[in-house]
Amino acid sequence: MADKKRILILCTGNSARSQMAEGLLRHDAGGRFEVESAGTKPSSVRPEAIVVMQELGIDISGNHSKHVDEFVGRQFDYVLTVCDNARQTCPVFPGHAIRIHRSFDDPAALQAPEQQRLALFRRVRDEIREYLRSFPAPQQSQINSFRPPRYHQSMHRFLLHNDDILDAHQKSLSAGQVGLLNGWGVFSTIRVADGVLFAFERHWERMQRDAAKLHVPFPSDPTWLKTRLLRLVEGNSAFDATLRVAIVRNRGGLYEGPDLTRDFDLIAFTTGRNDWGSSARLAVKPHGRHAQSEFAGTKMLSWAQNLTWYEEAHQRGFDELLLLNERGEVSECTSANIFAIRGRDVWTPSLNSGCLPGVTRAVLLEEIRLPGVSAFEKTLRPKDLEEADQVFISSSTRDFLPVSYIEGLNVRNEGSVLDELVRAFGDYRKDYVKRNANTLLGQLR
């Protein structure tokens, strides 16, 4: 048999994710790999990790946390980082080690009752096992030209369908629902932070407004929706995650299926937070938005155009597309708003550009206050981005992400304003979570 490939798995504490990954890979593929794990700030193996691994018949109780420095100088074929911090601080190993990154939620960070902690450890354990089944990794020639696909995220085990929490494998929808076949509905993507639906009120208001414009029946009570979404968060132990919620119209149009008993269906799922990298590279799409359209800025289920362009960007080696409108003005990206910083002024295209009124965009414009910093809407053209000190994009899943490259433009990253905004936004979310955390228990009952 050929020599075993040597793998080093890294995370911050070497206490949970990397320990479970080491145990899983040794158990499932020990005949092919020699596996070690380490941390950049090692602590001790979490008892929850030992328990959930023992449930699979894998004993890691004799493991101990190790510092990555213990392995410096040793040869590895693959270095896997399973958290963002380890990726950023990973040392250089000799030889031609292939470095591959995939960030997983940190179950050790959850402060909750034991059963909730164990549920999250089980979910992360299962996600790691599914990920490791793809080994061996791509060849070196593929890695060198590879930009990690940031648009493929597996949803968690359970989804919400109206009043029920269902296994995602269950067949629960009907082809006769007109909204499913025609993209007739509205949706929103919500950041879940410490179990709290961040800025839920803003998501609700936008969905309600868009539903009225699109003639989509919509629930009248925000509490009705919120309590069901929180049940889904609880069911998936998705306390630090991304949640997608959609309201789908069931009746109307040219064709309608039989036996439909509801005017609309509520569908929602959660997934892990995406790894967007440290910056974004943007290609440019002229005439990507029609600002004069009645439905400009509406977040509707008919999203295939944006998905096609987003995929096109990745096929071309970019992260996103910068969409211009029919007047050649900057509008937005396929899944993010865009901002430019000049001095202490922060600009973003107005809604008249055809852009979507993003929730993160609104929070920055209406809630974030920094000394000497003014944030406002402004007509932007590509040359304004080139003349800016910094450019960044915003969304519920990205927060604020700097732009390092725009096709055909020379963009800069100078000054500290973006870092100040990132800190201020983080503080705002922490305060929001703190203010709303006390209401969670009552809403779940």
N, C-alpha and C positions, 0 to 999 in steps of 0.2 A: 504494500500500500504506500502511496505517495506520502511525503512528510506532511504532518498536520500544519494547517495555517495557524499563525499566532495572532490572537486578537486581544486588544486591551480596551476595556469599556470604562469610560470616565463619566462621572458627574461631580457635583460639588462635595457632598458629604460622604460619598461611598457608603451610604447608610440604607438606601431603599432601592432606587431605580437601577443603579449599576449592579448592586448585589443581586437583585432579582434577575437581571439580564444575564449575569454570569451563571447563576444557578440554572436558568432555563437553557442556555446554550450548552452548558456542560451536559445537562440531562438529555436534551433533544439531539445534539449533534457532537457529542464528545469524541466520537470516532473520527471526526474530520477537523476539529479545532482544538487548540490549546488556548484556554480562556483565562484572563486575569481581569480584575477590576480595581479601580482606585478612585481617589477623590482629590480635588484641589484644596479642600479644607476638610479632611476626614474627621468623622466623629465616632459613631458606633452604630452597629447594625440595629435597625429598628425592630422591636419585637413583633410589630404588625407584619413586617416583611417575612419574618420567620414563620409566623402563623399561616399566612396565605400561601406561602410556598409549600409548607407542610401539607396543605390541603391537596396539592398535586403530587404528593409523595416525594417532594424534593427537600432535602434537609440542608439548610444553610446556617444552622445554629452554631456551627463551629467556625464560621467565617468571622473575620475582623476587618475593620476599615483600615485602608492603607493609603498613604500619601503617594501621589503620582511621581514624586521625586525618586521613590524607590525603584522606578522602572526606567528612569532616564539613562540612556546609553544602551538599553536593550533593543534588540531588533523585533519589530512587529510587522505583520503583513497588513493588518487593519487596525485603526484606532477609531473606535466608535464613541462619539459624545452624545449623551442622552439628556443634556440640559444646556441651556444657552450660556450659562456662566462657564461651564467646563470648556465649551467650544471656544470662547474668547480667550481663555487663559491656558489652553492646552500647549504644552511645550513641544518642541520639535524633536522627533525621534529619528535616529539614523536610518539609513537605507531608503526604501521607497514605500514606506507605509502609506496606505490609502486611508485618508481621513474622511469619515462619513458622519453627518450630523442628523439627528432626529430628536427634537425636544419632546419630552413627555411631561404631563402635569406632575408636580412634586407632591406626593401623598404625605410626606413627612411634614409639610408646611401647614396642613389642615389642623386647626384647633377645634375639635368637636368631640361629642361622645364617642365611645369606643366603636360602636357598631357603624357609625358613619365613617370613621377612619378606616375600618376594615373594608367597608364597601368600596372606598376610593382606592385602597391598596389593591383590591381584587381587580378593579377595572384597569388600573395602570399595568398590573401584572399581565392581564390578558392582552392589552394593546401591545406591550413589549413582545409577548410571545408571537403574536400575529406578525409583527414587524420583522422579527428574527427569522421567520420562516422564509423570507425572501433571500436569505444568504445561500451561496456566496454572493458578494456584492458585484457591481459592474467592474469590468476590466479598467486598468489604469487609463487607457486611451479614452474611455468613456467618461471617467471622472474628470479629466482635465478640461473637457469642454462642457461639462454638465452644470446647469443651473438648477438647483433643487426645485422640483415642481411645487409651487405654493398654492395650487388650486385643487389638490386632491386631498380631502379630509374625510375620513370615515365617521359616520354618525355613531353615536353611542347606542347601546343595546335597545333602549326603550324610546318610543316616540309617543306623542300626545295626539289622539284623534278624538276631537270633541270632548267628551267627559271621561274618556278611558285612556289609561296608560297601557300601551300594547308593545309586544316584542316587534322590533323593526322588520322581522321576517314575515310577520302575519300579513295576509292579504285582506286589506280593510277598505280599499277605495273602489269606486265604480268607474268604468270607462264612460258611463253616461253622464258623469258630472261635467257640465259644459266648461266650468272653469279650468279643469285639468287639461282638457283637449285644446282649449283656446287661450290659455294663459290669462283667464279672466279672474283676477283676484289681486290682492295686495299682500305685501310681506314686509318684514323688517328683521334685521339682525341685531341682537342685543348682547352686550357683554355681561356675563355673570361674574360678579366679584364678591368673594366670600359669601356666596349664596344669595346675594342681592341682585335684582334685575336693574342694572345701572341705567339711570335716566329713563325709566319705564314710561313716565308721564309723557315725555317728548315722543317716544316711539308710538305710544297710543294715539296721541293727537295727530301725528302725521298719517298713520294708517287710516284713522277715521276720516280725515280730510280727503285722502286719495280714494278711499272706498266710495265716498259720496260722488266724487268726480267721475268714477268709473261705473257707477250704478251697481256696486257690489254690496249686498246686504252685510251689515256689520253689527256685532254685539253692542248693546247700548250701555253696558256697565263695565268700566275698566277693571273693577274688582273681580268680576266673573272671569275675565281673561287672566288676570294676574295670578289668582289662586291656582288656576289650572297649570299655568307655566311653572309655578313654584313646586307643584307636585311632580312635574317632570324633572326639574332640577334635583329634587330629593330622590326620585327613583333612579336616576343615573349617577348619583353622587357627583353631579357636575357643578361643584361649588365655585370653581374658577374655570370658566369655559365660555364657549360661544353658543348662543341659542338662536335658532331661526324659527320664526313664527309666520304662518300664512293663513289668510282667510280666503277661501275658495268659493266662488259663486257656483251654485248647483243647478239652477233652473234658468231657462231663457235661451236666446239664440235660435239658430235654425234647427238644431238637433238636441233632443233632451232624452236622457235615459228613463226607463220605467222605475217605479217604486222609490222615487226620491222623496224622503220625508222631511228634509231640512232645506231651508233656503241657502244656507252656507255650511261649509265644514271648516272647523279649526284643525290645523295640522301644525305640529311643532316638533323639533328635534334638537338635541344638543350635540356638540362635538368639541374636541380639544381645541385650545387656542393655537392658531397657526404661527409658524416661525416665518416672519417676514424678512428676516435678515436685518442688517444694520442700516441699509439704505435702499433706495429704489432707482432703477434705470427705466426711463420712459421712452417708448417710441411715440410717434406723432401720427394721428389720424385726422386728416382734414374732413370737414363735413360730418363729423361724428355725432354732432348734436344739431337738432333743428329747433332753434330758440323760439320760433314763432308758433310752434305746434301747441295746440290746446293741452296736450298731455306732457309737455316738457316738464321735467322735474318730478314726474309721478313715478313712484316705486311700485311697479306692477309685476305680476307673475310672468308676463311675457318678456323674458330676460335673455332669450337665446342670442340676440344680437350682441349684447355685452359679453356673454360667455364666449362667443365665437371670437370676438376681438381680443379678449383676455388670453384665450388659448393661442391666438396668432402672435401675441406679444411674446409668450414663452417660446414658441417655435422659432422666433427670430432672436432669442437670447436676451429679451428684455423682461421686466417684471410687470409692467403695466403699459397702457396706452393713454397718452394725453389727447383728449378729444377737443377739437376745435369746432365752432359752430359755423353756420352758413356765412357769417360776416368775417370769418377768420380770427375771431376772438377765442381766447382760452375759456373753456367751459368747465371741464372736470376730467376725471379718469373713469374707467368702466365701473369701478367699485370704490371710489374715493373722491373726496374734494381736494382741491389744490390751493396752496397759499404761497405767497412770495413775501419776503421780508426785505425792507430797505431802511437802513438805519434802525429806528425804533418803531417804524410803521409796519403793520402786518396787513397785507391785502389778500382778498379772495374774490373771485368773480361773483357778481350779483346773480340773483335768481333769473334775471332777464337774459343771462347768457345761455339758459337752458339747462343749468346744472340742477342736481337734486339737492334739496335742503337737508343735508346730512345732520344727524343728531350731534356728532362730535364737533362739526362746524358751528352749529348753533351754540353749543356750550362755550366754545372759544369766544365767539362774538358777543355773547350776552352775559356770561358768568365770570370768565377769567379776567382778573384785573391785576396788572403789574405796573409799578411806578414807571412813568414815562413811555409806556407802550400803548399804542393805539391800534386797534384791530377794526377794520371796516371793509365794506364791499367797494369794489372798483373794477371798471372795465380793464381787462388785462389782455394784452397781445403777447405773442411769443417773445418779442424783444424785451418786454418788461421782465420776463423771467430771466433773460440773459443779463439784464442790468441789476437784478436783485442780489443782495448779499447772501441770502439763503432761500431755498425753495423746499417745501415739504408737502406731503399729502396727509389726509386725515380720514379716518373711518372708525367705526365702533370696534373693529377687530385690530386695527393698527395703532390707535391713538394718533400720535404724530410721528411720521417717518420721513427722514430727510431724503431729498432727491439728489443723487450723485451724478446723474447723466440724463440729458434730454437729447434725443436724436436731432442733429443739425444745429444745436445750440451749445454755447459755452456757458455752463452754469457754475456758480461759486458756492462755497460753504464757508462763509466768514462771519465772525461775530458770535455772540453768546445768547441772542434772543431766543432761538429755538430751544436751547437747553433750559432757559428760564421758563418757557411755556410748558415744556414737558414736566418739569417739577411742579409747576402750578396746577396743571391738569391732574397730575397724580394726587396732589393734596386735595383737590376738589373732589375727586372720586372717593378718596378715603373718608372725607367728611360726609359725603352722600351715603356711603355704605354704613357709616356709624349712625347717622340719623335714621336710616331705614331698617337697620338690622333688628331693632326691637319689635318691629311689626311683623316679622316673618312668621313667628310661631302662631300668632293669632290667625294669619291668613292661611296657614296650612291646615288649620283645624276645620 
